[in-house]
Amino acid sequence: MNKSESRYFGTAAKMDEALIACLEKKDLEYVTVKEICERAGVNRSTFYLHYENIGDLLDECVEYTNEKCFERYSSDLKDVKKRLNSDRAEDSVFVSPEYLRPYFEFVKQNKRLYTVVLQHRKTFKTDSTFLKIFDSVFSPAMDRFNVAESEKQYIVRFYLGGITSIASEWVGSGCKDSVETVVGLCMRCIWGWKEGKRGEV
């Protein structure tokens, strides 16, 4: 990365942070470019050099957040096809502690951001973003187990709703419980198995 690229990414991060700070206090339609620039310490010409409007900045903020979350997953966990072709039964299970733990660790370390995202679910297109993530993982797994196409979205919504609701409740309490406690709770809710079963972490 050259110096100009480094300066751009530094400025972009400041504007992302400024947008999040504004959204802590008001809805997106009431946020102005002037406010963002003042909080970020940049001028309007810098803003418009990189973005056409606040919507572009929001899109960048969402994409950056998703990338940071995905960085927590190893290449083996991301390689869904490889896991599905494995002979190990546990590799076919995609709601597992190893998948949940990086997600909840990210949420805990980004409580402020996650709180804003939950307050503005439609603005951040939270459901569509998570649906893409879940679909990339669950769809191949459901294909392997011959789940009917008409049932897939219901199943994905079930997991999506449950896990994000637990994350929301956890953030609301200040993430007082440990990551392991919350992951274990998710597993028990999903599997309904007691200690010593697959739901154990």
C-alpha positions in Angstrom: 0.0 0.0 0.0 1.5 3.4 -1.0 1.2 6.6 1.0 -1.7 8.0 -0.9 -3.7 4.7 -0.4 -2.8 4.7 3.3 -4.1 8.2 3.7 -7.3 7.3 1.8 -8.0 4.3 4.0 -7.3 6.4 7.1 -9.7 9.1 6.0 -12.3 6.4 5.0 -12.1 4.9 8.5 -12.6 8.3 10.1 -15.7 8.9 8.0 -17.0 5.4 8.8 -16.6 6.2 12.5 -18.2 9.6 12.0 -21.2 8.0 10.4 -21.6 5.5 13.2 -21.3 8.3 15.8 -24.1 10.2 14.0 -26.3 7.1 13.8 -26.0 6.7 17.5 -28.1 9.9 17.9 -30.4 10.0 14.8 -31.8 8.2 11.8 -29.9 8.2 8.6 -32.2 10.6 6.8 -31.3 13.3 9.4 -27.6 12.9 9.1 -25.8 15.5 6.9 -22.5 15.5 5.0 -21.5 18.5 7.1 -21.9 16.6 10.3 -19.9 13.7 9.0 -17.1 15.9 7.8 -17.0 17.8 11.1 -16.8 14.6 13.1 -14.2 13.1 10.8 -12.1 16.3 10.6 -12.2 16.5 6.8 -13.7 19.0 4.4 -16.6 18.5 2.1 -14.4 18.3 -1.0 -12.7 15.3 0.5 -16.0 13.6 1.2 -17.2 14.1 -2.4 -13.8 13.0 -3.8 -14.6 9.5 -2.5 -18.4 9.3 -2.3 -21.4 10.6 -4.2 -23.6 10.7 -1.2 -24.0 9.4 2.4 -25.5 6.1 1.0 -22.2 5.3 -0.7 -20.4 5.9 2.7 -22.9 3.6 4.4 -22.4 0.9 1.8 -18.6 1.1 2.4 -19.2 1.0 6.1 -21.3 -2.2 5.9 -18.8 -3.9 3.5 -15.9 -3.0 5.7 -17.7 -4.4 8.8 -18.5 -7.7 7.0 -14.9 -8.1 5.8 -13.6 -7.6 9.3 -16.0 -10.2 10.6 -15.1 -12.7 7.9 -11.4 -12.2 8.6 -11.9 -14.1 11.9 -12.7 -17.3 10.0 -9.9 -19.6 8.9 -9.7 -20.7 5.3 -10.8 -24.2 6.4 -14.0 -22.9 7.8 -14.7 -20.7 4.8 -14.2 -23.7 2.4 -17.7 -25.1 2.6 -17.4 -27.5 -0.4 -14.3 -29.0 1.2 -16.0 -29.6 4.5 -19.1 -31.1 2.7 -16.9 -33.5 0.8 -15.2 -34.7 4.0 -16.0 -38.1 5.4 -16.2 -36.7 8.9 -19.8 -36.3 10.0 -19.0 -33.3 12.1 -17.8 -31.4 9.0 -21.4 -31.4 7.8 -22.6 -29.5 10.8 -22.6 -25.8 10.1 -24.1 -24.4 13.3 -21.2 -25.3 15.6 -19.1 -23.6 18.2 -16.3 -23.1 15.7 -18.6 -21.1 13.5 -20.4 -19.2 16.3 -17.4 -18.3 18.4 -15.7 -15.9 15.8 -19.0 -14.2 15.3 -19.7 -13.5 18.9 -16.1 -12.5 19.6 -16.5 -9.9 16.8 -19.8 -8.7 18.2 -18.2 -8.3 21.7 -15.2 -6.4 20.4 -17.5 -4.1 18.3 -20.4 -3.6 20.8 -20.8 0.1 19.9 -21.0 -0.7 16.1 -23.3 -3.7 16.6 -25.7 -1.6 18.8 -26.0 1.0 16.0 -26.5 -1.7 13.4 -29.4 -3.2 15.5 -30.9 0.2 16.0 -30.9 0.8 12.3 -31.6 -2.7 10.9 -33.2 -1.5 7.7 -30.6 1.2 7.1 -27.7 -1.3 7.4 -29.8 -4.0 5.5 -28.9 -6.4 8.3 -31.2 -9.2 7.3 -30.1 -9.3 3.7 -26.5 -9.2 4.7 -26.8 -12.1 7.2 -28.9 -14.0 4.7 -26.1 -13.8 2.2 -23.7 -15.1 4.8 -26.0 -17.9 6.0 -26.9 -18.8 2.4 -23.3 -19.3 1.4 -22.8 -21.7 4.3 -26.2 -23.4 4.7 -27.4 -23.7 1.1 -24.7 -26.3 0.1 -25.2 -28.2 3.3 -29.0 -28.3 2.7 -28.4 -29.5 -0.8 -26.3 -32.4 0.5 -29.2 -33.4 2.8 -31.8 -33.0 0.0 -33.7 -30.2 1.7 -36.5 -29.1 -0.5 -36.0 -25.7 -2.2 -39.3 -24.4 -0.9 -38.1 -25.1 2.7 -34.6 -23.5 2.6 -35.5 -19.9 3.3 -37.6 -21.0 6.3 -34.7 -22.9 7.8 -32.2 -20.1 7.1 -34.6 -17.6 8.7 -35.0 -19.8 11.8 -31.3 -19.8 12.4 -30.8 -16.2 11.4 -33.5 -15.0 13.8 -32.4 -17.1 16.7 -28.7 -16.3 16.6 -29.1 -12.5 15.9 -31.8 -12.2 18.6 -29.4 -13.8 21.2 -26.6 -11.5 20.0 -29.0 -8.5 20.4 -30.0 -9.5 23.9 -26.3 -10.1 24.8 -25.2 -6.7 23.5 -28.1 -5.1 25.4 -26.8 -6.5 28.6 -23.4 -5.1 27.9 -22.0 -8.6 26.9 -21.7 -9.5 30.6 -21.8 -13.2 29.9 -18.7 -14.8 28.3 -18.5 -15.7 24.6 -18.4 -19.3 25.6 -21.6 -19.0 27.6 -23.5 -17.4 24.8 -22.1 -19.9 22.2 -23.1 -22.8 24.5 -26.6 -21.3 24.9 -27.0 -21.1 21.1 -26.0 -24.7 20.7 -28.4 -25.9 23.4 -31.2 -23.9 21.8 -30.4 -25.4 18.4 -29.8 -29.0 19.3 -31.8 -29.3 22.5 -29.2 -31.7 23.8 -27.9 -31.7 27.4 -24.4 -31.8 28.7 -22.1 -34.2 27.0 -24.0 -34.0 23.6 -23.2 -32.1 20.5 -24.5 -28.9 22.1 -21.7 -28.9 24.6 -18.8 -26.4 24.0 
